[in-house]
Structures are given as structure tokens and as C-alpha cells.
């Protein structure tokens, strides 16, 4: 059995660790509340922006059946055979968040191997330290990395990332770009999402002649014209999509960290209880041993 001193030192160590995990849980919970408010506020805006863009793009795509009209199609709407793909992977900068980073990294590696087996050249843009380290250890081609992206997270950071991605897609350096991130469901639930970013995905059921319910589509007048509207709307949609993914990932990280630290705090409490019981038993055994020695000595003196 371990000595009383070693057991006492371990109890003190676990109590110190418990204070740290409890503090981290409280900090993550406070930050999660604000992050959750931001993502809930942004989601309707992002969805509506996508709807407006889909409406304009659907009419232009239908018109692009004419070879002359196809030249007016926005470069970010053009679909090409996938020969070179970029995965934008959003992970955390720190650990102590359960399986948050592990789930993202394994999903990125799984998609990478699937594309590679299909003969596609894959590169990565990493947003988060853990994804960069994981992929570099596996000799992945990390084309670009953004450090400390979650510090002071705002739309400007998403705009800078979009400024790196969009020109390269327009020049044909990549045929498709995908986002891999954790979508925030609740503090205890995050879901890994693989989402196409470029080219812009088609909306199911969109048609220039009729709607899904059989009614005629609404007629819109565009000023100055559809092409000018897309020139502004498409880059804005890419920025909003990136910003939403960043907010989703940040909120998911905080939720995972709060849940992990709550579990660690409870485990520390259980460990302290078990160690205290062991300590009391060892102390009782030591006291009993001392009493036995005193009694034995007294009996020897009587003889």
C-alpha cells in the first residue's frame, strides 16, 4: 500500500486539477452563450442570402443553354470536372475539448483518401492549429494555414480567407472547394459537416418555368442587371458561408470544451473520494500497527 504522504500529495494534486477544470468549464460556458447568440443571429441571414443567390443563379443557368449567354455566367457558378480539390478544414487551436478535433481530423483524412483513390489531387487550407498538425504529420499537402483565426473572430477574417480562395478558384487552380467543420447543435452535440463551397451548389427544385408546387415563378426586375448583381452577391455569399462555418466551429469547440471539463470535474470529485477512502484506511492501519507495537512493548516489560 502507498505511503500516507504519497496519497496525501496525490489528493492535493487532484484537487488542484479540479479547480482548473471547474474554472475552464465556467469560462467556456460564459463564452459559449455569446457564441451561440452570434450563430443563431447569423443563420437566417446566411440562408436568405443563399435563397436570393439561388434565385438569380437559376435563371442565369437556364439562360446559359445559349452559348452566347453562357459567357455571362459568373465564374463561381461554372462547374468543371474535379481534378484538383481544396478542403477547408476548421478545427480548434487548443485541446481539452473531448472528441471535437479528433472527429474533424478523421473526417478530413477520410475525404482526402476517398478523393485521392479517385485520382483527384487534394490540397488543404487549415483554420486551426490541431488540423494543421494532424495533416502535416500525415504528409498532406497543406497549401495555406490561417493562425489564431478564432481570436477576435469577425467578418473581416472571413473576408480575408475568401480573398485567398476565390481568385484561385477563378483562375482554375481548384475545380472544387469543400468546407469541413463542426455544426453546432447544442452544448453536448456537434455534427461534422462536409459542405461544398465552390462552385455554388444548385438548389433542388429550382426551375425557370415552374415551382415545386406547380405555380408560376415570380417575375423579378434586376437593376442594373443579373450579371452586376451576381458580381456583388456571389463573393458576399462566399464570405458569409465562411463566416458562418467559423462561428459554428467556434461555438462547437466551446460546447465540447464545456462538456469535457464538466466530465473532468466530476471525475476528479470521484477520484478524490476514492483516494480519501484509501488514505483513511492506510491511516487506520498505521494507527493500529503503532498501538500493537506499544501494547507488545508494554507486555514485554511486564515479563
Secondary structure, DSSP 8 states (H G I E B T S, - for coil): ---HHHHHHHHHHHHHHHHHHHHHHHHHHHHHHHHHHHHHHHHHHHHHHHHHHHHHHHHHHHHTTSHHHHTTS-GGG-----SEEEEEEE--SS--STTHHHHHHHHHHHHHHHHHHTT-EEEEEEESHHHHHHHHHTT--EEEEETTTTTT--HHHHHHHHHHHHHHHHTTS-SEEEEEEEEE-SSS-EEEEEEEEES----TT--SS--TTS--------SS-HHHHHHHHHHHHHHHHHHHHHHHHHHHHHHHHHHHHHHHHHHHHHHHHHHHHHHHHHHHHHHHHHHHHHHHHHHHHH-
